[in-house]
Amino acid sequence: PQSSATPTSTEPSTLMPDADAWLEAELGNLLSLARFAAEHGFREHVRHLSATLHRCLRTRGRYAEAETLHERALAAARATGDRAGAMEALIGLGEIRNMRSRYDAAHADHSAALDLARAIGERAGELRALNGLGLVHLSRDEFGPAAEHFTRALAIAREMGHRTGELDALIASGHVDRVMGEHRQGIDHLTQALAIARSIGHHTTEARALIGLGYIHLAQDDLTPAAGYFTRARTLAGSTGYRVGELSSLTALGELHQLQGRHEQARDCYQQVVDLAREIGNLNWQFEAVHGMGRLHHETGDHDRALDDHHQALDLAADLDHPSDQVRAHDGLARACAALGRPAQAREHWNEALAILAKLGIDHTDERGVDAASIRARLATLTHP
């Protein structure tokens, strides 16, 4: 996604050498200006600030402020019959609400934006709305509809020469490929995205592509290249103020350390994720960190703490309405219960995990070892109470 409905290759960090520092210093004043403009009828100023500050607020994880700003821009646009302005504000709202795990609202925002874009012939807006709808479906583990939206978005982006829209569609498609086990296709999509991001200096998207490539290599047990991708992504995210990228890369590094038996390093990564995710109010990354801690405690023999962690993770997954994450949490709870000599409870959690997978119409999650075949094998090892 970008800061307006017009294709652009610039980000805050690439506008001028000290642009990030200036934005960080002046952000409070700019938000106050937007509030003043909304309260005193300067509607065009509200729309401009909403579009201009969207990427900055999103990458820094300042979701509540972004949502308020876009709501003001939407009200201003509707008051003047400005359909293009309303479309832009709805897309901004949809992106932020999806980041805040408010999927019904995000879907409604993007759907309304898509209708407006088509009504006024705004192809760039149609592209962004399609990508946004795909991300909402992806957040809900609806992989078929997600893939369909990204494919349509990619076709429009290439037809228009809209590089940032192409980037978003490629990276999201790569994520769907990974979840569905299509690793070669995922690498192709993400490698294309990485080349485009570097050619236009799009640093946040470069970090996202690196993380995606790292996870595909991790899934294939190619640990050395995975570590390289994650480390480069973390450095890039940190240097550009891309806080969601920091969360994602730190979580990935935690998983990698854990896989290689470096428990203290893994714990440090997960704790950093918990702290940052709570600071910016991101429940999704709180889930990942708490769930990772649970796996870590289980591996080190602290099964009671693992049980507590996975109960927290299950609550977060339920709040997020993430069925596949609920499967992962149930698997963690079952493993802890089995280790604590509670086979009946373990069986209950694994059976619930299988039921959710069946309802989703899939046989695996994007976490290694959490799939229908593995769960059935663990169930078969349980002794009856």
C-alpha positions as CSV (number, residue, x, y, z in Angstrom):
1,P,0.0,0.0,0.0
2,Q,1.0,3.6,-0.5
3,S,0.2,7.0,0.9
4,S,-2.2,8.0,-1.9
5,A,-4.1,6.5,-4.8
6,T,-1.4,7.6,-7.2
7,P,1.7,5.4,-7.8
8,T,4.8,6.6,-6.0
9,S,8.2,5.1,-5.2
10,T,9.0,7.3,-2.3
11,E,8.9,6.5,1.4
12,P,9.5,8.9,4.3
13,S,13.1,7.7,4.6
14,T,13.9,8.3,0.9
15,L,12.5,11.8,0.5
16,M,15.6,13.6,2.0
17,P,18.5,12.5,4.2
18,D,16.9,13.8,7.4
19,A,13.2,13.2,6.5
20,D,12.6,10.5,9.1
21,A,14.0,12.6,11.9
22,W,11.9,15.6,10.7
23,L,8.7,13.5,10.5
24,E,9.3,12.0,13.9
25,A,9.9,15.4,15.5
26,E,6.9,17.1,13.8
27,L,4.4,14.2,13.8
28,G,2.6,15.5,16.8
29,N,2.2,19.0,15.3
30,L,1.0,17.6,12.0
31,L,-1.7,15.5,13.8
32,S,-2.7,18.6,15.8
33,L,-3.0,20.5,12.5
34,A,-5.2,17.7,11.1
35,R,-7.5,17.9,14.1
36,F,-7.7,21.7,13.8
37,A,-8.4,21.5,10.1
38,A,-11.2,19.0,10.7
39,E,-12.8,21.1,13.4
40,H,-12.7,24.3,11.4
41,G,-13.8,23.0,8.0
42,F,-10.5,22.9,6.1
43,R,-11.5,19.6,4.5
44,E,-8.9,19.5,1.7
45,H,-6.2,19.9,4.3
46,V,-7.6,16.9,6.3
47,R,-7.6,14.8,3.1
48,H,-4.0,15.8,2.2
49,L,-2.7,15.0,5.7
50,S,-4.6,11.7,5.9
51,A,-3.0,10.6,2.6
52,T,0.5,12.0,3.4
53,L,0.8,10.6,7.0
54,H,-0.7,7.2,6.3
55,R,2.5,5.3,5.6
56,C,4.4,7.0,8.4
57,L,1.8,6.2,11.0
58,R,1.3,2.6,9.8
59,T,5.0,1.7,9.7
60,R,5.5,3.2,13.2
61,G,2.6,1.2,14.6
62,R,0.6,4.3,15.6
63,Y,-2.7,2.7,14.6
64,A,-5.1,4.6,16.9
65,E,-3.9,8.0,15.6
66,A,-4.0,6.8,12.0
67,E,-7.6,5.5,12.4
68,T,-8.8,8.8,13.9
69,L,-7.1,10.8,11.1
70,H,-8.7,8.7,8.3
71,E,-12.1,8.9,10.0
72,R,-11.8,12.7,9.9
73,A,-10.8,12.6,6.2
74,L,-13.7,10.3,5.4
75,A,-16.2,12.6,7.1
76,A,-14.7,15.6,5.3
77,A,-14.9,13.8,1.9
78,R,-18.5,12.7,2.4
79,A,-19.5,16.2,3.4
80,T,-18.4,17.6,0.1
81,G,-19.3,14.7,-2.1
82,D,-15.6,14.0,-2.8
83,R,-15.7,10.3,-3.9
84,A,-12.0,10.1,-4.6
85,G,-11.2,11.4,-1.2
86,A,-13.7,9.0,0.5
87,M,-12.1,6.1,-1.4
88,E,-8.6,7.1,-0.2
89,A,-9.8,7.4,3.4
90,L,-11.6,4.1,3.3
91,I,-8.5,2.3,2.0
92,G,-6.5,3.9,4.8
93,L,-9.0,2.8,7.4
94,G,-9.2,-0.7,5.9
95,E,-5.5,-1.1,6.1
96,I,-5.2,0.1,9.7
97,R,-8.3,-1.8,10.9
98,N,-6.9,-5.0,9.4
99,M,-3.6,-4.3,11.3
100,R,-5.7,-3.9,14.5
101,S,-7.4,-7.3,13.8
102,R,-10.8,-5.7,13.2
103,Y,-11.5,-7.8,10.2
104,D,-15.2,-7.2,9.6
105,A,-14.7,-3.4,9.7
106,A,-11.6,-3.7,7.4
107,H,-13.5,-5.8,4.9
108,A,-16.4,-3.3,4.8
109,D,-14.0,-0.4,4.3
110,H,-12.1,-2.0,1.4
111,S,-15.4,-3.2,-0.2
112,A,-16.8,0.3,-0.1
113,A,-13.5,1.7,-1.4
114,L,-13.6,-0.9,-4.3
115,D,-17.1,0.1,-5.2
116,L,-16.1,3.8,-5.3
117,A,-12.9,3.1,-7.3
118,R,-14.8,1.3,-9.9
119,A,-17.6,3.9,-10.0
120,I,-15.2,6.7,-10.7
121,G,-12.8,4.7,-12.9
122,E,-9.9,5.0,-10.4
123,R,-7.7,1.9,-11.3
124,A,-5.0,2.6,-8.7
125,G,-7.7,2.7,-6.0
126,E,-9.2,-0.5,-7.3
127,L,-5.8,-2.1,-7.1
128,R,-5.2,-1.0,-3.5
129,A,-8.7,-2.1,-2.4
130,L,-8.2,-5.5,-4.0
131,N,-4.9,-6.0,-2.2
132,G,-6.6,-4.8,1.0
133,L,-9.4,-7.3,0.7
134,G,-6.9,-10.1,0.0
135,L,-5.0,-9.2,3.2
136,V,-8.3,-9.4,5.2
137,H,-9.0,-12.8,3.7
138,L,-5.4,-13.9,4.5
139,S,-5.8,-12.7,8.1
140,R,-8.9,-14.9,8.4
141,D,-7.0,-17.9,6.9
142,E,-9.3,-17.8,3.8
143,F,-6.4,-18.6,1.4
144,G,-8.4,-19.3,-1.7
145,P,-10.2,-15.9,-1.7
146,A,-7.0,-14.2,-0.7
147,A,-5.1,-15.7,-3.6
148,E,-7.9,-14.6,-6.0
149,H,-7.8,-11.0,-4.9
150,F,-4.0,-10.8,-5.1
151,T,-4.0,-12.4,-8.6
152,R,-6.5,-9.7,-9.8
153,A,-4.5,-7.0,-8.1
154,L,-1.2,-8.2,-9.6
155,A,-2.7,-8.1,-13.1
156,I,-4.0,-4.5,-12.7
157,A,-0.7,-3.4,-11.2
158,R,1.3,-4.8,-14.2
159,E,-1.2,-3.3,-16.7
160,M,-0.8,0.1,-15.1
161,G,3.0,-0.1,-14.3
162,H,2.0,0.5,-10.6
163,R,5.2,-0.8,-8.9
164,T,4.1,-0.5,-5.3
165,G,0.9,-2.2,-6.0
166,E,2.8,-4.9,-7.8
167,L,5.1,-5.2,-4.7
168,D,2.2,-5.7,-2.3
169,A,0.5,-8.3,-4.5
170,L,3.7,-10.3,-5.0
171,I,4.6,-10.3,-1.3
172,A,1.2,-11.3,-0.2
173,S,1.1,-14.0,-2.9
174,G,4.4,-15.3,-1.6
175,H,2.9,-15.6,1.8
176,V,-0.1,-17.6,0.5
177,D,2.3,-19.8,-1.5
178,R,4.3,-20.6,1.7
179,V,1.2,-21.5,3.8
180,M,0.0,-23.7,1.0
181,G,3.4,-25.4,0.6
182,E,4.1,-24.0,-2.8
183,H,7.7,-23.0,-1.9
184,R,9.2,-22.7,-5.4
185,Q,6.4,-20.4,-6.5
186,G,6.7,-18.4,-3.3
187,I,10.4,-17.9,-3.8
188,D,9.7,-16.7,-7.3
189,H,7.1,-14.2,-6.2
190,L,9.3,-12.9,-3.3
191,T,12.4,-12.7,-5.4
192,Q,10.6,-10.6,-8.0
193,A,9.3,-8.3,-5.2
194,L,12.8,-8.0,-3.7
195,A,14.3,-6.9,-7.0
196,I,11.5,-4.3,-7.5
197,A,11.8,-3.0,-4.0
198,R,15.5,-2.4,-4.3
199,S,15.2,-0.8,-7.7
200,I,12.9,1.9,-6.4
201,G,14.3,2.2,-2.9
202,H,11.2,0.9,-1.1
203,H,12.8,-0.2,2.2
204,T,9.8,-1.4,4.1
205,T,8.7,-3.7,1.3
206,E,12.3,-4.9,0.9
207,A,12.2,-6.0,4.6
208,R,8.9,-7.8,4.0
209,A,10.3,-9.7,1.1
210,L,13.4,-10.6,3.0
211,I,11.3,-12.0,5.9
212,G,9.1,-13.9,3.5
213,L,12.1,-15.5,1.8
214,G,13.6,-16.3,5.2
215,Y,10.5,-18.2,6.3
216,I,10.4,-20.3,3.1
217,H,14.0,-21.3,3.6
218,L,13.3,-22.0,7.3
219,A,10.4,-24.3,6.2
220,Q,12.9,-26.1,4.0
221,D,15.5,-26.4,6.8
222,D,17.9,-24.1,4.9
223,L,18.9,-22.4,8.1
224,T,21.9,-20.5,7.0
225,P,20.2,-18.5,4.3
226,A,17.1,-18.1,6.5
227,A,19.3,-16.5,9.2
228,G,20.8,-14.1,6.6
229,Y,17.4,-13.0,5.4
230,F,16.0,-12.4,8.9
231,T,19.1,-10.5,10.1
232,R,19.1,-8.2,7.0
233,A,15.4,-7.6,7.5
234,R,15.8,-6.7,11.1
235,T,18.6,-4.3,10.3
236,L,16.7,-2.6,7.5
237,A,13.5,-2.4,9.6
238,G,15.3,-0.9,12.6
239,S,17.1,1.7,10.4
240,T,13.9,2.9,8.7
241,G,11.6,2.9,11.8
242,Y,9.5,0.0,10.4
243,R,8.3,-1.3,13.7
244,V,6.1,-4.1,12.3
245,G,9.1,-5.2,10.4
246,E,11.1,-5.3,13.6
247,L,8.4,-7.4,15.2
248,S,8.3,-9.8,12.3
249,S,12.1,-10.2,12.0
250,L,12.6,-10.6,15.7
251,T,10.0,-13.3,15.9
252,A,11.6,-15.1,13.0
253,L,15.0,-14.9,14.6
254,G,13.6,-16.2,17.9
255,E,12.2,-19.2,16.0
256,L,15.5,-19.8,14.4
257,H,17.5,-19.5,17.7
258,Q,15.0,-21.9,19.3
259,L,15.3,-24.4,16.4
260,Q,19.1,-24.4,16.9
261,G,18.9,-24.8,20.7
262,R,20.0,-21.3,21.5
263,H,17.3,-20.8,24.2
264,E,18.6,-17.7,25.8
265,Q,18.9,-15.9,22.5
266,A,15.4,-17.1,21.6
267,R,13.9,-15.9,24.9
268,D,15.5,-12.5,24.4
269,C,14.0,-12.1,20.9
270,Y,10.5,-13.1,22.1
271,Q,10.7,-10.7,25.1
272,Q,11.6,-7.8,22.8
273,V,8.6,-8.7,20.6
274,V,6.3,-8.8,23.6
275,D,7.5,-5.4,24.8
276,L,7.3,-3.7,21.5
277,A,3.9,-5.4,20.5
278,R,2.3,-4.2,23.7
279,E,3.8,-0.7,23.3
280,I,2.1,-0.3,19.9
281,G,-1.0,-2.5,20.7
282,N,-0.4,-5.2,18.2
283,L,-2.1,-8.4,19.4
284,N,-1.0,-10.5,16.5
285,W,2.7,-10.2,17.4
286,Q,1.9,-10.6,21.1
287,F,0.4,-13.9,20.2
288,E,3.5,-15.0,18.3
289,A,5.8,-14.0,21.1
290,V,3.8,-15.6,23.9
291,H,3.3,-18.8,21.8
292,G,7.0,-18.9,21.1
293,M,7.7,-18.6,24.8
294,G,5.4,-21.5,25.4
295,R,7.3,-23.7,22.9
296,L,10.5,-22.6,24.5
297,H,9.4,-23.5,28.0
298,H,8.2,-26.8,26.8
299,E,11.5,-27.6,25.2
300,T,13.4,-26.7,28.4
301,G,11.1,-28.9,30.6
302,D,9.1,-26.1,32.3
303,H,5.8,-27.5,31.3
304,D,3.7,-25.6,33.8
305,R,4.9,-22.3,32.4
306,A,4.4,-23.6,28.9
307,L,0.8,-24.4,29.8
308,D,0.3,-20.8,31.1
309,D,1.8,-19.3,27.9
310,H,-0.3,-21.4,25.6
311,H,-3.5,-20.5,27.5
312,Q,-2.6,-16.8,27.0
313,A,-1.9,-17.5,23.3
314,L,-5.2,-19.3,22.9
315,D,-7.0,-16.3,24.4
316,L,-5.2,-13.9,22.1
317,A,-5.9,-16.1,19.0
318,A,-9.6,-16.1,20.0
319,D,-9.6,-12.3,20.4
320,L,-7.9,-12.0,17.0
321,D,-10.3,-14.5,15.4
322,H,-7.4,-16.4,13.9
323,P,-8.5,-20.1,13.6
324,S,-5.1,-21.4,12.5
325,D,-3.4,-19.7,15.4
326,Q,-6.0,-21.3,17.7
327,V,-4.9,-24.7,16.2
328,R,-1.3,-23.8,17.1
329,A,-2.2,-22.8,20.6
330,H,-4.3,-26.0,21.1
331,D,-1.3,-28.0,20.0
332,G,0.9,-26.3,22.5
333,L,-1.6,-26.9,25.3
334,A,-1.9,-30.5,24.3
335,R,1.9,-31.1,24.3
336,A,2.2,-29.5,27.8
337,C,-0.7,-31.5,29.1
338,A,0.8,-34.7,27.8
339,A,4.1,-33.9,29.4
340,L,2.4,-33.2,32.7
341,G,0.6,-36.6,32.7
342,R,-2.8,-35.3,31.7
343,P,-3.7,-37.4,28.6
344,A,-7.4,-36.7,28.6
345,Q,-6.8,-32.9,28.4
346,A,-4.1,-33.4,25.8
347,R,-6.6,-35.5,23.7
348,E,-9.2,-32.8,24.1
349,H,-6.9,-30.1,22.8
350,W,-5.6,-32.1,19.8
351,N,-9.1,-33.1,18.8
352,E,-10.2,-29.5,18.9
353,A,-7.2,-28.6,16.7
354,L,-8.2,-31.3,14.2
355,A,-11.8,-30.0,14.2
356,I,-10.6,-26.4,13.4
357,L,-8.4,-27.6,10.6
358,A,-11.2,-29.7,9.1
359,K,-13.6,-26.6,9.3
360,L,-11.0,-24.5,7.5
361,G,-10.5,-27.2,4.8
362,I,-6.7,-27.4,5.3
363,D,-4.5,-30.0,6.8
364,H,-1.6,-27.8,8.2
365,T,-0.7,-24.5,9.6
366,D,2.3,-22.3,8.8
367,E,4.1,-23.6,11.9
368,R,6.3,-26.7,11.3
369,G,5.0,-29.8,13.0
370,V,1.5,-28.4,13.5
371,D,-0.5,-30.3,10.9
372,A,-3.2,-33.0,10.8
373,A,-0.9,-35.9,10.2
374,S,1.5,-34.9,13.1
375,I,-1.4,-34.3,15.5
376,R,-3.0,-37.7,14.7
377,A,0.4,-39.4,15.3
378,R,0.7,-37.7,18.7
379,L,-2.9,-38.7,19.6
380,A,-2.0,-42.3,18.8
381,T,0.8,-42.2,21.4
382,L,-1.4,-41.1,24.3
383,T,-2.3,-43.6,27.0
384,H,-5.9,-43.7,28.1
385,P,-6.6,-42.3,31.6
